[in-house]
C-alpha cells in the first residue's frame, strides 16, 4: 500500500513539474486535470487512513489489549 501511494504521489508531482500542458488540460469549465488529480490525492489519503483505522480497530487493538492484560496480570 505504501509503495503504491508513493508511486501515485510522485507521479502527480512529476506530472506537475514536467507535463504542464497535460495538467492544464480543461476537463469542464475552469476545472483542469491537475486540479482533479490534486483532489484525488486528498481522497486517496483519507481512504487509506480509513482503511488503516478499520484494520487497527479490528486487528491491532485487540492484540494490544491482550498483551496489556497479560502483562498487568489479568486474564487474556
ZAMARGU-4260 file (C-alpha; in steps of 0.2 Angstrom, whole numbers, plus 5000, padded with zeros to 4 digits):
<rodrens>
0) 5000/5000/5000 | 5014/5012/5004 | 5023/5009/4988 | 5008/5011/4978 | 5003/5028/4986
5) 5021/5034/4984 | 5021/5030/4966 | 5004/5039/4965 | 5010/5054/4974 | 5027/5055/4964
10) 5018/5053/4948 | 5007/5068/4952 | 5022/5079/4957 | 5032/5074/4941 | 5017/5077/4930
15) 5015/5094/4938 | 5034/5098/4935 | 5036/5091/4918 | 5019/5089/4909 | 5012/5107/4911
20) 5001/5105/4895 | 4993/5089/4901 | 4990/5095/4919 | 4982/5111/4911 | 4970/5102/4900
25) 4952/5108/4904 | 4940/5095/4909 | 4925/5106/4911 | 4924/5125/4915 | 4939/5130/4924
30) 4942/5113/4931 | 4958/5105/4924 | 4967/5088/4925 | 4979/5095/4938 | 4965/5101/4950
35) 4956/5084/4948 | 4972/5074/4952 | 4976/5085/4966 | 4959/5082/4974 | 4961/5064/4971
40) 4977/5064/4981 | 4966/5070/4996 | 4953/5057/4993 | 4966/5043/4992 | 4974/5049/5008
45) 4958/5049/5018 | 4953/5032/5010 | 4970/5024/5016 | 4968/5032/5033 | 4950/5025/5035
50) 4957/5008/5029 | 4971/5008/5042 | 4959/5014/5056 | 4947/4999/5052 | 4962/4987/5052
55) 4969/4994/5068 | 4952/4993/5077 | 4949/4975/5071 | 4967/4968/5072 | 4979/4978/5082
60) 4969/4985/5096 | 4963/4968/5102 | 4981/4961/5102 | 4987/4976/5111 | 4973/4974/5124
65) 4978/4955/5126 | 4996/4959/5128 | 4992/4973/5141 | 4981/4962/5151 | 4994/4948/5151
70) 5007/4960/5157 | 4996/4968/5170 | 4992/4950/5177 | 4974/4950/5170 | 4966/4936/5161
75) 4969/4936/5142
</rodrens>
